[in-house]
């Protein structure tokens, strides 16, 4: 049986780190930095827009992808599948994955490319799709999955909520189809509730709400928080989803070496680990340095855990991601 095995990872965050006090000065916003750091765990972030960099989603994705290819020692032209996981694409159309393929392969090839847009659950959804492609298609050898986030491009002036939380970044994983191995993607479990679409998102710019002068003048564009998000949402959703995934695969919580969660709230991750009866040593958090990078945060945390030696070859890893709308996904993989 063929398996989809992670053979390379890479990350990218634009410009210098911007701490909370510097962020206040650059944006003119006010928020309780001490409470922000204590509860959410966010101490710094990288934002191209505030660093004067002419970079956006496709640039972040390309740099993370090149780092993943380099770490695996694989030529980009060997990749047969490109998936970009994001809800902040370079353009509405064409797909960012198509741009990525063009930058990495330099022209027409037989590769397949598409984007996955499931809000901040996009990477876990894309990883599942890529793995199943590799496991069922003998003609594919490598698949590149990039989770990328550029939400600060949509943050409006004076939005303390948006500026204090969201950040730029990208994380890439290179998957290889391998036979006769115990490593690789095992399975996923998912939750969707489309009735919760009207909490937070980028609503203007699509077919329902085209960008018009009137809409711009009313401030009805960019990142919009329409309703306050329930504070216990992830605490309520993550543990049952993890338990469902592990029951589905016949794995015990104690057999899992490491758990990775959406990097938006450190205190929530602590509570979820307590519910799962697992020590904090079995998770990695990166929001202290990178802020909240949405679709990129899971692969960025995975890369950090790998490069720091917190996880190793053969380890069982659970990755859980939440996205607005509502979409939640969990993946189980053996490195």
N, C-alpha and C positions, 0 to 999 in steps of 0.2 A: 504493500500500500504506500502511496506517495504522501509525503508530508510537506508542509510549507514552513520552512525554518528561517528564523531571523539570523542573517549572517553579517549584517552591518547596520549601524545606527549613526545618526549625525544630527546636530542641532545648530540653529543660528538665531541670534538676537541682535537687532541693529543698534549701533551706537553705544555710548557709555551708559552705565547704570545710572538711573535717576532715583535718588532717595525721596522720601516723602516730603521733606522740607524744601528740597529743590523743586519738586513737582508743584508745590503750592506757589512758589515764586514764578515759575514758567507759565502757569495757567491762570493764576489769580484766583484760585479756588481756596476754600477753607474746609478742613475736616479734622477730626480728632486723630492725629497721627499715632499717638500712643495706644489708643484703643484699637485702631486699625491694625497695628502691628501685633498687639496682644491677641485679638480675636481672630482676624483673618490670616495673620502671619505675613502680610505683605509689607515688606520694608523697602523694596526697590523694584524697578522695572526698566525695560528698554522700549523706547518709543521713537520711531524714525521721524515722525512729524515734529517732535519737540527737539530733536537733535540736528535738524537742518539737513537730513539725509533724503535724497531723491530716490527712495526705495519703497516698494510696496509688496503686496502678497507674492507675486511671481518671483521677485528677487529673493525674498526670504526662503521660499520653497526651493528655488534653485540652489542656494548656498547650503541648505540643510541636506538636500539630495546629493550634492557633490561630496559632502563630508561622509555621508553614509556609503556611497560607492567607493570612496577612497579607503574607508576603514575596512571594507571587504575585499579591496583589490580587484574590483570588477569594472570592466569597461562599460560605459553607459549604453553603447550600442547592443549590448547583450540583453538589455531589459526589454521584455515583451509586453509588460503591462505597467501603465502609469496611472495611479489614482491620487488625486489631491482631495483631501478631506478638509472642508472649510465652509463657513457661512459668511466669509468676507473675501469673495473671489476678486481676482484682478479686474474682470469685467463680468457683466451679466452673461454675455456671450461674446466670444467663444469661451469654452471651459478653460480654467487655469491649467488643468492637466495637459491640455493640448499645447499650450505655451511652453510648459515644462519639457514636454517631449521634444519640441522644436529646439529649445535651448541646449538640451543635453545630447540630442542625436543629430542635430544640424540639418534635418530635412526629412523627406518621406521615407518611412520604414514600415514594416509590417506590424508594428506595435499597436496595442489597443490603449486608448486613453479616455478616462471619464472622471468627473468630479462626484463626490458624495457630499450632499448638504443636509446634515441632520443636526444643525446647530452645533453645540459643543460636544455632542456625542459622535460627531462625524468620523473621528479617527477610528474608534472601536468598530463602527459600522463598516468603514472602508477596509480595515484589517480583516474582518470576517469575509468580505467580498473577495479580497485579493487572495486569501488563503484558499477559498473554495475554487477559485479559478485555477490556481496552481495545482491543487490536488486532483482536479478532474480533467485537466488539459495537458497531455504529455508534450505538446509542442511548446509550452511555456517553460522557461527555466528560472527567470528572475521577474519579480514584481516589485515595484517601488511605490511605497505608500508614504505620502507626506501630509502630516497634519500641520496646518498653517493658520495664523491668526493675525489680522490687521484691523481689529475693531477700533483702535484709536483714530483711524482715518474717518470714522463715522461719529466720533464724539463731538458734540456741539460745544461752543464756547460757554464757559461758566457751569458746565455739568460736573458737579463735584462727584456724583455717583460714578459716572463714566470714567473720568480722568483718574480717580483714586484706585480703581480696580483693574481696568482693562489694560493690556499691554501687547506688544508685538513679539512674535517669535514663530519658529518653525521647528518641527522635529520629524525626522525621516527614518524609516526602517526599510531595509532591503531584504526581501524574502526570496529563498531559493527552494525550488522543488527538489526534494531528496528522497531516495528510496532507502529502505533498510536502516532506519534510524528511529530512536525513541523521542527525538526532539521534534518540535513543531507545534503548529496551531492545533488545538484540541476541539474547542467548541465555543459557542457564544450563547448568551441569553439576553433578551431585549424587552423593553417596555415602551409603548407609545400611547400618548393621549393627545390627539389633535384638538380636543375641545379647549386645551389650555394655551392656545396660540397667542392670546392677547395679554401676555404679561410683559415680556421684554423682547425687543427685536429691532431689526431695521426694516421698517414697513414701507417707506416711500422708495420708489424706483422700479417697482415691479409693475405688472399689468393692472392691478387693482388701484394702486396709488402712484401714478406717474409723477415725476418731479415737475412741478410747475412753479411759476413766479409766486403765485398766491400761497402755495404750500410752503415755499421757502420763507416768505415774509411772515407766515404764522409760526415758523419754527417747527413745522411738522415734517421733519426729515432726520436722517441720521439715526443714531441709537436712541430709542425711545423706551422709557419705562412706563408702561400704561397702567400696571397694577403692581403693588408691592409683592415681591416673591415670598412665598411661605418660608419661614426660617427653618422649619423642620423637614422640608421636602426631601432632601438627600438622606437625612437620618432615617426617614420613613421608607425610602425607596431602596437604598443601597444594600442593607443587610439581607432582606428577603431575596433580592436579585442574585446576590452572591450565593446564598444558600440554594436557590433554584439551579444555578449554573453547576454548583458542585454536586448536587443530587443527580443532575442530568448526566454528569460525567463520572460519577462514582468516586469522587475525591473528597476527603475530609478536610475541614478548615485547617487542621494541624499539619496536613501534608503540604499545604501551600507555603512556599518559601517567602513570598513577598506579595503585598497588595499595593496597587497604585490607583489613586482616586483623582477625580477632577480637582485641580489645584486652586480652588476659589476660597476655601475656608479651612484653616488649620484646625480650629476647635471642632468642626464637624467631623473631620477625619479622625480626630482623637476619640470622639464619642462613638463613631461607627466601629472603630477598632475595639473599643470596650464591649460593644454589643456582640461583636464576633468573638470576643474573648481572646483577642490576639494582642501581643505587645507592640508598642509603637516602633520597636526595632525592626519590625517586619513590614514597614512602609517607608517610602521616601517622599519628602516634600521639597518643592523647589520654588514655591510662591514667594519665599523671603527674598530671593534674588531676581526672579523673573516676573513677578506679579501674576495676574491671571491671563493666561494665553490660550484660553478656550480650546479649540480643536488641536492645538499644538501641545497642550500641557502634559498629556499622557505620554507621548513619545519623548518629550523633553525629560520628564521624570524617569522614564525607562533608560534613556541614554545616561543620565546622571547616576542611576543605580548601578548600571553596568560598568561605567568607567571608574566609579569609586570602589568597586569590588563588593558592593552590598548584595549583588546577585551574581550568580555564576552559571556556567554551562551545566545543564541538567536540572536547574531549579524550575519549579512550577510557579508561574506568575499569574495572578488575577489582576485584570485592568478594568476599572469601572469608570464610565464617563456619563455625565448628565448634560442635556442640552435643552434649551427653551423650546416650547412648542406643543408637547413635551416629548422628548426622546431620551431614553436611558439605555446604555448597553454595557455588557460585561463580557470579557473574553478570558479564556484560560489557554495558556500556552506554556510549553516546556522549552526552555532555552537550549 
